Amino acid sequence: MATLILSGSVGANGKNDPADVAKVRDRLLELGYTRVDHCKTGRESDFILIIKLIQSMIQGSGKIDKGDGKLSLHGETHKWLAAQNAPAWVKVFGESGLGWQSTGDYAESNGGYATSWLLDRLKWTGMMYRAAALIGVSNAPPLWVRECSPKLAGKNPSGHKSHETGIDVDIRLPLLPPHTNDWFQLKGHNYTKLFHFEAAKVQCQMIKTHMQSKYIFFNDPRFTDDLRLTSFEPNHSEHYHVRIKPPARIDGVYR
């Protein structure tokens, strides 16, 4: 069981007892946040950034725009870092599972990482999609997973307005044979001939049901208006953008 026992606050404007800073840093490293490996005082910009990252993701934000960078004793950030389901920072680039696969056609450092919450839900949703597709969809490609968040977390240099906190993922649209394994944007092609509508419908149904999604952005009016599976957002006509909700916390030991 996860344990994080502190004597006071850590981070921006915190008490920053060296023993407490070391405990929080070691817990963050255990969870995969390598950006803090050099931090010793709790006042370093990287340390404060990762505290803000945790605070933003647990509030369901795709940007590092929540929280104050301070881990208060017995506060929400403290509880989440001690939680059994604390959000780890994990690699998605190059990974695959039943019903889903990383496309691998982007820079790993720029979008190949996410929270363990997101990866776990991709795995589960992929399995459920594969099972549903076997029943009623022919030539169904996997969920083609593209960019999540940068390797070190934070600002995404590829132009994304979010994707900073590991709870957002872009998923490429499924295509009909012979283009099932191809990648290109549909905007410049014959949409109705290449887009695998039936596979996309099942994918969005499974995403909505099993990924605990907060948003699914995809602008096809059949999906936004008729099926009510997705929402309109500018620049989301050639892929799905999924943001997940934080899970309910499973408390560990903290005090």
N, C-alpha and C positions, 0 to 999 in steps of 0.2 A: 504494500500500500504506500502511495506517495506521502511524503512527510516534508513539511517546511516549517520549522520552528524558529521564530525570530524574536529579537528583543525590542525592535523598533522599526521605524519606517526606513525605506531604502529608495534611492533615486533622486529626482529633482526636488530640492528643498527638503530632503529627508535627513533623518538622524545619521544614517550611513555608518553605523558601527562596522568596522572592518570584517568582523566575523559574520555579520548579517549579509554584507555585500558579497562575501565569498560564497555563502550558502545560496543566495539568489543567482549569482553568476553560474555556479555549478549546476543548479537546477535548469537554468536556461540552456547551458551547453548540453546537458543530458537530453533536453528536448530538441536539440538540433540548431539552436540559434548561435551559430559560430561567430557572429559579429561581435559578441561580447567577450571573446576569449582573452583579450588583453586588458580588460577592465578591472580595476582594483579599488577605486574610490566610490563608485556609484554615481559620480557626477560627470562621467565621460558622455559625450554626445551619443555614441553608439549604444551605451547602456540605457540612456534615457529614451532613445529612439525605440529600442526593443520593448521597453516597458509600455510606451505609447502604442506600439504595434499590438501587444497583448490586449491592452485596454480597448483598442479600436475593434479588433476582431470579436471580442466577447460581447461587444455592443452591436455587432452585425454590420459594421462599416467596411466598405471595400477600400477605403483610404485611411492613412494614418492621420486621423483628424479628431480623435476622441481621447479623452483622458489628459492627465497633467504630467505624465512621466514619473509619478511618485507611487511606489507601492506602500500603501498605508497598512500598518499592523492590523490584521484581521479584516482588512477591506476586501473588496471583490477581486482585485488583482492578486492579492495574497491567497485567497481561497482558490482561485482558478489555477495558480501555479502549483498548489498542493493537491489539486483534484486528480482523481484516478483517470479522468478523461481530459487532462490538460492538453491544449493544442500543441502537438509536436510539429516541427518544420521538416518536411520530408520531400524527397525527390519524386516527381511524376514523370519527368522526361525519360523516354526510353522504356517506361513501364507498360505493362499490359495485363489483361486478365480476361476472364470469360465475358465476352460481349463488349469489350472496350479495348482501345489501344491508343497510346500516344503516337501522334503523327511523326514526331521527330523532325519536322521541317521548319524549325525555329531555333533560336539560340537558347541552349540550356540555361545559361546564366541570366537570360532575360525573361524567362517564363516557365522554367522547368520545375518549379517548387510550389508547394502548397501546404496547408495545414493537414494534419492527419485526419481531421474531421472530413475534409473534402475527399481525400484519397479513399478513405473507408466507404464513403457514400458512392463514389464512382465504382468501386468494386461491387457493392451490393446492387446498384442500379444496373450495371452491366449484366450481371447474372439474371436479374429479373427481365431485362430487355431481351436477352438471348432466349429465355424461356418463352416469352410472349411472342417473339418473332418466329420461333419454330412452329408455332401453331398457325399463324395466319399471314406471314410475310415471306414471299419468295425472294431469293437473292439479297437478303438483308445484310448490309455491311455492319461492322461494329460501330459503337460510339467512337468517333474519331476525335480524341482529346488533343487540343492545342494549348495555347499559352495559359498558364496560371499566374504565378508571381515570380519575381526575380530571386536568384539564389540566396542573396543576403537579405531579402525582404526590403520593403520600402519602395522608393520611386521607380516606376517602370519606364525605362527609356524608349520603349517602342511606340509611345503615343497614347497608350491606354489612360483613360481618366481615372480608372480604379485599378484593380489587380494588384494592390499593394499589400494586402493583408492575408493572402492565402485562402480566401473564401470565394474567389471568383475563378471561373474557368470558361474559355471559349471552346466550343465544340463545332467541328466542321459539319456541314450538311451532308447527308448520305446521298450518293449518286447511284444511278442505275448502271448495270453492265452496258458496255465494257469499261466504264469509268469508275467502277466501284472502289478501286484502289488509287485513283488519281486525285491530285490536289490542284484545283484552280478555282478562282472566284467565279460564281455563277453569273454575275452581273453582265459579263460580256458574252454570254453564251445563250443558247436557247433553253430558257429556264424549264419549260414544261417537258422537254425531251430528256433532260439530264437529271432533274431532281427526283429522288425516290420518295414520293409523297407518302406512301403507306409506311415505309420504314421510319420516316421523320415523325409521322403521327404517333407511332408506338414509342419512339424514343422520347418525345415530349411528354407523353402520358406517364412513362416510367420515371422520367426526371421529376415531374411534378409530384408523383406519388411517393417515390423512394429516396430522393435526394434532399428532402426537406428544404426545397428551394424557396428563397424569398422572392426572387425574380427569375423569369426566363424571358430574355429579350430576343425576339425574332419577328420580323415585320411582315411576313406573308399574311395577308388579310384572312385567309382560310384558317390560320392558327390563332390570330388575334381576335377575330370577330365571330367566325362560325364555330370553331372548336373551343374557343376561350382557354387555350392552353398557354399562350404567350402574351407578352405585352410589347407595344411599339416603343422603340427607342431609335433615334437617328443612327445611321451607319450600322445597322444590324439586319441587313437584308441577305447576307451571304453566310451567316453563322448564327448559332445560338450563343448567348452569353448567359451563364447561370451563376447566380449568387446564392449561397446556402445560408440558412439560419444557424446560429450557434446552438449546440445541443443543451439539454438540461445538465447542469453540473452534477457530477458524482463526487462528493466531497472525500478528500483524503484527510490527513492529520495536519492541522495548522494551529499555531498559538504563539 
